[in-house]
């Protein structure tokens, strides 16, 4: 498998989904497209690549042994190859985009402007948990104004 191609394709695909999420008008159809086409395709790519690895059809670790995610050595072996890094990276891309979509929808529902959202979404794209953490801090006052669970 050409892991370099898969890695680059996933990056371009995720980047385009983020551009749509950050810059285009957030109509329901567009948000659905980001969810089902953006996040969904990344999840499909991850599931396919990981399934090929688990089935033994594609090797992702240096030792060629089956996956062992119960030890640091097993995880290190998985990520010591282009396949493991690519599979892991697609995992990050899918989850970060999903979190970004949630942030955008949540911010819109709390009437927090796109000017404030954009840097948070960019942070989420680049360093997912940092962007999410910043959003959780910023959203708290708005959530209190609306009632915590809205």
C-alpha positions as CSV (number, residue, x, y, z in Angstrom):
1,X,0.0,0.0,0.0
2,X,1.2,3.5,-0.8
3,X,1.0,5.0,2.7
4,X,2.5,8.3,1.6
5,X,-0.3,8.8,-0.9
6,X,-3.0,7.8,1.6
7,X,-1.4,10.2,4.2
8,X,-1.3,13.1,1.7
9,X,-4.8,12.4,0.4
10,X,-6.3,12.3,3.9
11,X,-4.5,15.6,4.7
12,X,-5.9,17.4,1.7
13,X,-9.3,16.0,2.2
14,X,-9.4,17.1,5.9
15,X,-8.0,20.5,5.0
16,X,-10.8,21.1,2.5
17,X,-13.4,20.0,5.0
18,X,-12.0,22.5,7.5
19,X,-12.0,25.3,5.0
20,X,-15.6,24.6,4.3
21,X,-16.4,24.5,8.0
22,X,-14.6,27.7,8.8
23,X,-15.3,29.9,5.8
24,X,-18.5,28.9,4.1
25,X,-22.0,29.8,5.3
26,X,-23.3,27.2,7.7
27,X,-26.5,26.0,6.1
28,X,-27.9,22.7,7.3
29,X,-26.9,20.9,4.1
30,X,-23.3,22.1,4.4
31,X,-23.1,21.0,8.0
32,X,-24.5,17.6,7.0
33,X,-21.9,17.4,4.2
34,X,-19.1,18.1,6.6
35,X,-20.4,15.4,9.0
36,X,-21.3,12.7,6.5
37,X,-18.9,13.4,3.7
38,X,-16.0,14.9,5.6
39,X,-16.0,13.0,8.9
40,X,-17.6,10.0,7.3
41,X,-15.1,9.5,4.6
42,X,-12.2,9.9,7.1
43,X,-13.8,7.3,9.3
44,X,-14.3,5.0,6.3
45,X,-10.6,5.5,5.4
46,X,-9.5,4.7,8.9
47,X,-11.8,1.7,9.2
48,X,-10.6,0.3,5.9
49,X,-6.9,0.9,6.6
50,X,-7.1,-0.5,10.2
51,X,-9.2,-3.4,9.0
52,X,-6.5,-4.3,6.4
53,X,-3.9,-4.1,9.1
54,X,-5.9,-6.3,11.5
55,X,-6.6,-8.8,8.8
56,X,-2.9,-9.1,8.1
57,X,-3.3,-8.0,4.4
58,X,-1.2,-4.9,5.1
59,X,1.6,-4.6,7.6
60,X,1.7,-1.4,9.7
61,X,4.3,-2.4,12.3
62,X,8.0,-3.1,12.0
63,X,7.8,-6.6,13.6
64,X,5.0,-7.7,11.3
65,X,3.3,-9.2,14.4
66,X,-0.3,-8.6,15.2
67,X,-1.4,-5.4,17.0
68,X,-0.6,-5.1,20.7
69,X,-2.1,-1.9,22.1
70,X,-1.7,-3.1,25.7
71,X,2.0,-2.2,26.0
72,X,4.0,0.8,25.1
73,X,6.3,-1.4,23.0
74,X,3.3,-2.6,21.0
75,X,2.0,0.9,20.4
76,X,5.6,2.0,19.5
77,X,5.9,-0.8,17.0
78,X,2.6,0.1,15.4
79,X,3.6,3.8,15.1
80,X,7.2,2.9,13.9
81,X,5.9,2.4,10.4
82,X,4.4,4.6,7.7
83,X,1.2,2.5,7.9
84,X,0.8,2.9,11.6
85,X,1.5,6.6,11.4
86,X,-1.0,7.1,8.6
87,X,-3.7,5.1,10.3
88,X,-3.1,7.0,13.5
89,X,-3.1,10.3,11.7
90,X,-6.4,9.6,10.0
91,X,-7.8,8.8,13.4
92,X,-6.8,12.3,14.6
93,X,-8.1,14.0,11.4
94,X,-11.5,12.4,11.8
95,X,-12.0,13.1,15.5
96,X,-10.6,16.7,15.3
97,X,-13.0,17.5,12.4
98,X,-15.9,16.0,14.4
99,X,-14.9,18.1,17.4
100,X,-14.6,21.2,15.1
101,X,-18.0,20.6,13.7
102,X,-19.5,20.3,17.2
103,X,-17.7,23.5,18.3
104,X,-19.0,25.4,15.2
105,X,-22.6,24.2,15.8
106,X,-22.4,24.9,19.5
107,X,-20.9,28.4,18.9
108,X,-23.6,29.2,16.4
109,X,-26.3,28.1,18.8
110,X,-24.8,30.4,21.4
111,X,-24.6,33.3,19.0
112,X,-20.8,33.4,19.2
113,X,-19.5,35.1,16.1
114,X,-17.4,33.6,13.4
115,X,-14.5,36.0,14.1
116,X,-14.1,34.4,17.6
117,X,-14.8,30.9,16.2
118,X,-12.2,30.9,13.4
119,X,-9.1,30.9,15.6
120,X,-10.6,28.3,17.9
121,X,-11.4,26.1,14.9
122,X,-7.9,26.6,13.5
123,X,-6.5,25.6,16.9
124,X,-8.7,22.5,16.8
125,X,-7.5,21.6,13.3
126,X,-3.8,22.0,14.3
127,X,-3.8,20.8,17.9
128,X,-7.2,19.3,18.6
129,X,-7.3,19.2,22.4
130,X,-5.9,22.7,22.7
131,X,-8.7,24.1,20.5
132,X,-11.3,22.1,22.4
133,X,-10.0,23.3,25.8
134,X,-10.1,27.0,24.6
135,X,-13.6,26.4,23.4
136,X,-14.7,24.9,26.7
137,X,-13.4,28.0,28.5
138,X,-15.0,30.4,26.1
139,X,-18.4,28.6,25.9
140,X,-18.9,28.5,29.7
141,X,-20.3,32.0,30.1
142,X,-22.5,31.6,27.0
143,X,-23.8,28.3,28.3
144,X,-24.6,29.8,31.7
145,X,-26.5,32.7,30.0
146,X,-28.6,30.2,28.0
147,X,-28.9,27.6,30.6
148,X,-26.2,25.0,31.0
149,X,-27.5,22.3,28.7
150,X,-28.5,24.3,25.7
